[in-house]
Amino acid sequence: MIGATRHRRLALACCPACAASARPAHGPAERGGVPAAPRWAWMAVLAVAAALVPLAAWRGQPAAQVLAAEAPPAALPAAAAPGEVPFRVEWRESVASGVPQAGRLVGGVELPPVGPGYYTYDPSSSAIPNAAGRRFGTAALVAELVELGRWWERAHPTAPRIGVGDLSRPEGGSFGGAIVGHVSHQNGLDADLRLPRRDGVEGPSGPWSYDRALTQSIVDRLVAQGAGLVLIGPSLDLHGPRGVVGRWPNHDDHIHVRFPDPDGPAN
């Protein structure tokens, strides 16, 4: 009798579920002679257990220690923002065959449509981004353009991004077309860059709207990165080392840059 009374006292101090199991039954006994707890007791147990979880959290106890089965599942990785394009370059060995005016591109690397510090555009329509079939170059050229964009983002974080126009076709060769046919751009060594505008708009520019200081900084950076040729328009107030930076007709609205092929001569 003393053992039963002590068991019941400890049960009452623990939780209603233990207390219910320690009380004598008032109904039919379960099989094996063990008294069955009244149904109201089990309903009370569920209600109190549900209340214990927020109470334990309020007291600073981990919820997992109170009711592990109620722990929420692990959080899933955050989804990418709508329209966001992951920046990834699929690098491969590439070869610039022939010369820029009559050549081919073997194993061309695609410049992503947008990346750190730059965007791409179609020079014939100003559409953004440029078509995939006009964004291929040697691995060396794409690496230099990516580095240019990253530098620009660090050096001019509040300036408009650099607009990158045509590189080459996936296998090189002539672009064709009456509007933007390109005499060169045939073997993956050439790229065109828009002039940054004074008003910060990412769009067409020229002598009437370009930011001279920002554009000069692009020219200087291209030279520092080892460009073999940088062509600027005759109406632009820009300068650079002789033999690398030169003036060329029909280049008042963009910069033409050529990086040498590390596996062959720069043409």
C-alpha positions as CSV (number, residue, x, y, z in Angstrom):
1,M,0.0,0.0,0.0
2,I,2.9,2.4,0.8
3,G,4.6,1.6,-2.5
4,A,1.4,2.3,-4.5
5,T,0.8,5.6,-2.6
6,R,4.4,6.7,-3.3
7,H,4.1,5.8,-7.0
8,R,0.9,7.8,-7.3
9,R,2.5,10.8,-5.6
10,L,5.5,10.8,-8.0
11,A,3.2,10.3,-10.9
12,L,1.2,13.4,-10.0
13,A,4.4,15.4,-9.7
14,C,5.5,14.3,-13.2
15,C,2.6,14.8,-15.6
16,P,-1.2,14.1,-15.9
17,A,-0.4,11.0,-18.1
18,C,1.6,9.4,-15.3
19,A,-1.1,10.3,-12.8
20,A,-3.8,8.8,-14.9
21,S,-1.9,5.5,-15.2
22,A,-1.5,5.5,-11.4
23,R,-5.1,6.1,-10.5
24,P,-7.4,3.1,-10.0
25,A,-9.9,2.5,-12.8
26,H,-13.6,3.0,-12.4
27,G,-14.5,1.0,-15.5
28,P,-13.7,-2.4,-16.8
29,A,-10.1,-3.6,-16.4
30,E,-7.9,-4.1,-19.4
31,R,-6.7,-7.5,-20.4
32,G,-4.1,-8.8,-17.9
33,G,-5.7,-7.1,-14.9
34,V,-4.2,-3.6,-15.5
35,P,-6.7,-0.8,-14.8
36,A,-7.6,1.3,-17.9
37,A,-7.3,5.1,-17.5
38,P,-10.4,7.1,-18.1
39,R,-10.7,8.8,-21.6
40,W,-10.8,12.3,-20.2
41,A,-7.4,11.8,-18.7
42,W,-5.8,11.0,-22.0
43,M,-7.6,14.0,-23.6
44,A,-6.1,16.2,-20.8
45,V,-2.7,14.7,-21.5
46,L,-2.8,15.8,-25.2
47,A,-3.9,19.3,-24.3
48,V,-1.2,19.8,-21.7
49,A,1.6,18.3,-23.9
50,A,0.6,20.7,-26.7
51,A,0.9,23.6,-24.3
52,L,4.3,22.5,-23.0
53,V,6.1,23.2,-26.3
54,P,5.7,27.0,-26.4
55,L,6.1,27.1,-22.6
56,A,9.4,25.4,-22.8
57,A,10.6,27.6,-25.7
58,W,9.6,30.7,-23.6
59,R,11.7,29.3,-20.7
60,G,14.7,29.0,-23.1
61,Q,14.6,25.2,-23.4
62,P,15.2,23.7,-26.9
63,A,12.0,22.5,-28.4
64,A,13.7,19.3,-29.4
65,Q,14.2,18.4,-25.7
66,V,10.5,18.9,-25.1
67,L,8.8,17.2,-28.0
68,A,11.3,16.0,-30.7
69,A,8.5,14.8,-33.0
70,E,7.3,18.4,-33.3
71,A,10.6,19.7,-34.5
72,P,10.2,21.5,-37.9
73,P,12.1,20.1,-40.9
74,A,15.4,21.7,-41.9
75,A,15.1,24.9,-44.0
76,L,15.5,24.5,-47.7
77,P,18.1,26.6,-49.7
78,A,16.7,30.0,-50.8
79,A,15.4,29.9,-54.3
80,A,16.9,32.2,-57.0
81,A,15.2,35.4,-57.6
82,P,12.8,35.4,-60.6
83,G,14.7,36.1,-63.8
84,E,18.0,35.7,-62.1
85,V,20.6,34.0,-64.4
86,P,23.4,32.1,-62.6
87,F,26.8,33.3,-63.7
88,R,28.7,30.3,-65.1
89,V,31.3,29.9,-67.8
90,E,31.9,26.5,-69.4
91,W,35.7,26.7,-70.0
92,R,37.3,24.6,-72.7
93,E,40.4,24.6,-74.8
94,S,39.9,26.9,-77.8
95,V,41.9,27.9,-80.9
96,A,41.7,31.0,-83.0
97,S,42.4,29.8,-86.5
98,G,43.4,32.2,-89.3
99,V,43.1,35.9,-88.9
100,P,40.3,38.1,-87.6
101,Q,39.3,39.2,-91.1
102,A,39.2,35.6,-92.4
103,G,39.3,32.9,-89.8
104,R,37.5,30.3,-87.7
105,L,37.0,29.5,-84.1
106,V,37.6,26.0,-82.7
107,G,36.2,25.1,-79.3
108,G,34.7,28.6,-78.7
109,V,33.7,29.6,-75.2
110,E,30.4,31.4,-74.6
111,L,30.4,34.6,-72.7
112,P,27.4,34.6,-70.3
113,P,24.6,37.1,-71.3
114,V,25.2,39.0,-68.0
115,G,27.8,38.9,-65.3
116,P,29.6,41.0,-62.7
117,G,30.0,44.5,-64.0
118,Y,28.7,43.9,-67.5
119,Y,25.7,43.1,-69.7
120,T,25.5,42.1,-73.4
121,Y,23.5,43.8,-76.1
122,D,22.8,43.3,-79.8
123,P,24.5,46.1,-81.7
124,S,21.9,45.9,-84.6
125,S,18.8,46.4,-82.4
126,S,20.1,47.4,-79.0
127,A,18.2,44.5,-77.5
128,I,19.5,43.2,-74.2
129,P,21.0,40.6,-73.9
130,N,22.8,39.8,-77.1
131,A,21.9,36.5,-78.8
132,A,23.9,33.4,-77.8
133,G,25.2,33.0,-81.3
134,R,27.1,36.3,-81.2
135,R,28.8,35.8,-77.8
136,F,31.6,33.2,-78.5
137,G,35.3,33.8,-78.3
138,T,38.6,32.1,-77.3
139,A,38.9,31.2,-73.6
140,A,41.5,33.9,-73.3
141,L,39.2,36.6,-74.7
142,V,36.2,35.6,-72.5
143,A,38.5,35.4,-69.4
144,E,39.7,39.0,-70.1
145,L,36.2,40.3,-70.5
146,V,35.1,38.6,-67.3
147,E,38.1,40.2,-65.5
148,L,37.3,43.6,-67.0
149,G,33.7,43.4,-65.7
150,R,34.8,42.3,-62.2
151,W,37.4,45.1,-62.1
152,W,34.7,47.6,-63.2
153,E,32.3,46.5,-60.5
154,R,35.0,47.1,-57.9
155,A,36.4,50.3,-59.3
156,H,33.1,52.0,-60.3
157,P,30.3,50.5,-58.2
158,T,27.9,53.3,-58.9
159,A,28.6,53.6,-62.6
160,P,26.5,51.9,-65.3
161,R,27.7,48.4,-66.2
162,I,29.9,47.9,-69.3
163,G,27.9,47.0,-72.4
164,V,29.5,44.1,-74.3
165,G,28.4,43.8,-78.0
166,D,29.5,41.2,-80.5
167,L,32.3,38.7,-80.0
168,S,32.3,36.0,-82.7
169,R,30.0,33.2,-83.9
170,P,30.3,29.8,-82.2
171,E,32.5,28.5,-85.0
172,G,33.8,31.9,-86.2
173,G,33.5,33.1,-89.7
174,S,31.7,36.0,-91.2
175,F,28.7,37.6,-89.4
176,G,27.2,38.8,-92.6
177,G,24.2,41.2,-92.5
178,A,23.8,44.7,-93.9
179,I,23.6,46.5,-90.5
180,V,26.4,45.0,-88.4
181,G,28.4,42.6,-90.6
182,H,31.9,43.1,-89.1
183,V,35.0,42.8,-91.3
184,S,36.8,41.2,-88.4
185,H,35.4,39.2,-85.4
186,Q,35.9,36.0,-87.3
187,N,38.2,33.9,-85.1
188,G,37.2,34.7,-81.5
189,L,39.8,37.4,-80.6
190,D,37.6,40.6,-81.0
191,A,34.9,42.2,-78.9
192,D,33.0,45.5,-78.9
193,L,32.3,47.6,-75.8
194,R,29.8,50.4,-75.4
195,L,30.9,53.8,-74.2
196,P,29.5,54.5,-70.6
197,R,27.1,57.4,-70.6
198,R,27.2,60.5,-68.5
199,D,23.5,60.1,-67.4
200,G,24.1,56.5,-66.2
201,V,21.7,55.0,-68.7
202,E,22.8,51.6,-70.0
203,G,22.2,52.2,-73.7
204,P,23.6,53.5,-77.0
205,S,26.2,56.3,-76.6
206,G,28.5,58.4,-78.6
207,P,30.4,61.7,-78.6
208,W,27.2,63.6,-77.6
209,S,26.6,61.5,-74.4
210,Y,29.6,59.5,-73.3
211,D,31.4,59.9,-70.0
212,R,35.0,60.7,-71.1
213,A,36.6,59.9,-67.7
214,L,34.9,56.5,-67.4
215,T,35.6,55.6,-71.0
216,Q,39.2,56.5,-70.7
217,S,39.5,54.3,-67.6
218,I,38.2,51.4,-69.7
219,V,40.8,52.1,-72.4
220,D,43.5,52.2,-69.7
221,R,42.3,49.0,-68.2
222,L,42.3,47.2,-71.5
223,V,45.9,48.2,-72.1
224,A,46.9,47.1,-68.6
225,Q,45.2,43.7,-69.2
226,G,47.4,43.2,-72.3
227,A,45.1,44.0,-75.1
228,G,46.9,43.9,-78.5
229,L,44.6,46.4,-80.2
230,V,42.1,49.0,-79.0
231,L,40.2,51.0,-81.6
232,I,38.4,54.3,-80.8
233,G,36.4,56.7,-82.9
234,P,38.0,59.8,-84.4
235,S,35.6,62.1,-82.5
236,L,36.3,60.7,-79.1
237,D,38.6,62.6,-76.7
238,L,40.6,59.5,-75.7
239,H,44.2,58.4,-75.8
240,G,46.5,55.5,-75.3
241,P,49.9,54.1,-76.2
242,R,50.8,54.2,-79.8
243,G,50.8,50.8,-81.5
244,V,47.9,49.6,-79.2
245,V,45.3,52.4,-79.1
246,G,44.3,53.8,-82.5
247,R,41.5,55.7,-84.2
248,W,39.3,54.1,-86.8
249,P,36.2,55.2,-88.7
250,N,32.7,54.1,-87.5
251,H,34.0,53.6,-83.9
252,D,32.6,56.8,-82.3
253,D,29.9,54.7,-80.5
254,H,32.0,51.8,-79.2
255,I,35.5,50.5,-78.4
256,H,36.8,47.6,-80.4
257,V,39.3,45.5,-78.4
258,R,41.4,42.5,-79.5
259,F,43.3,40.3,-77.2
260,P,46.2,38.2,-78.6
261,D,45.8,34.4,-78.9
262,P,48.2,32.9,-76.3
263,D,48.6,29.9,-78.7
264,G,49.4,32.0,-81.8
265,P,50.4,35.4,-83.1
266,A,48.2,38.4,-82.6
267,N,46.8,39.5,-86.0
